[in-house]
Amino acid sequence: MNSRPAAVVNWAAAVVAASVIFLVSPWTMPVDAAVGVNWGTITYHRLPPKTVARLLADNGVKRVKLFDVDAYTMDTLAGTGIEVMVAVNNLLLGPMNDYAVAEAWVKANVTSYLARPSSKVNIKYVAVGNEPFLKDYKDRFTNVTFPALKNIQKALDAAGVGDEVKATIPINADIYYSPSYNPVPSAGKWRDDVAGLMSDIVKFYNQTGAPFTVNIYPFFSLYDDPNFPSDFAFFDGKAEPVVDGNLTYTNVFDANYDTLFSALTSEDCAGVPIVVGEVGWPTDGDVHANISIAERFYSGLTQKLANKSGTPRRPKSDIEVYFFGLFDEEAKSVLPGPFERSWGIFTPDGKPKFPVDLSGAGVVGKEAVAAVGVDYLPAQFCVFNPEAEQGKNQSRVTEVMNYACSNGADCMPLADGASCSGLDSETQVSYAFNSYFQAVGQGAGACDFEGMGLVTTKNYSAGSCKFGIGFKPYNPSAVTATAPAPAPAPATVDLPPSERKGAHDHASSDAGGMKGKILSGLVAAVVAARVLLA
């Protein structure tokens, strides 16, 4: 995403005595209160399908939301019984206005997987685009999304699967708001520029039985607004409540759910189910993003879902939720913020970051189960060699580190407020060197860095800053790289195919290929002992 368009939900003024801008969204859920996870795949390394399938099963995951349809993810989910939401990329919304194209897409990406006798993929939803009405898109998809939705649902119906598979548009929470003159959830209404379109869409859902899918991110409430009352982002009842008539709100999640519900009610569509397509908390890259805060968020949310407490306007209701996300995605753009690669509940190698119950039972402190059988690289690290002659030339150190950060290394943890920002400059350079070394598979010459790199078995991890060991990817050809050249030159680092655009990385493909941009200008600030994100 280029930015996170924030919904102006003015009822929060009751908490901060001023209009509060934040990005959130309400939801409603199916019958079993089961939770799901988003599985994004913008990564240099993928775990084998069987490894991921076992991780999902071991953690009781019953639902998975994807951002595309590819053989890797579909083969992983085949035969598991897990309910799946597949997706139509935003770039295909225009072509889907041709019914023949939509029909062919459904045949190739839905019915073909449902028809497998012994390896069926249990597809439940088709996500038609991803947040296509963001203001950042400047109406690029505004006029093509609803026709695409109708054609996809028509094709599902024609194929005889329309009763079991529903088409829905994942939408950002900025699509609705409470006006400044009545800043409470009960006054929820559609954003003015798309009010007529949203009215048509929700009435269509009312006819088809499809849910309204919305993405909600309380994290951005804190990230975007220093005046936002931090406790209101969580579920432990510590926040000063917001009062709306005879209803009381103690968290931003409930308030936004009911703001959306009010907008639906205004269309006589209160019966349309609400699905939260994305909700989560990052664990690195910002002062508000760390493991302990994420654990607090997920602990409260999972208990709420398990208790089926609903919201003030929909008490005792189940809520269908997809956590964002399953794994960290270290190849994502950091333009939305340095936290962008750290939304995973698991690290890329399948290690859980904190206790969380993904089964929907809401067990407090339940340890998540790690991936089994990960094929790790040798236990060795690449660090900065202070004795190297070139290492005394700060400008060369800057260029070489910038090369590493721009060609495979994940330097996000070095950003201000992130897990490695407190390291001295030399150790920060070592972190970048090691991240590159592991990303390219510890290849020959990958720790040269003009003689400034040194391979060692000593682990330089310190506090929350972890020097990792890489693992062998499922597709070894996904990453190949040569040793760094004397001047920063592009290495051959090929990302696995993905059209993933999350609520906070919308433009990674649709808006011009931001996917490969990584922390430009990072190193100059590191050498100056302060890491800044360009």
Summary of the structure (lengths in Angstrom):
residues: 534
radius of gyration: 23.2
end to end distance: 15.6
largest distance: 73.3
contacts: 1974
relative contact order: 0.16
helix: 34%
strand: 14%
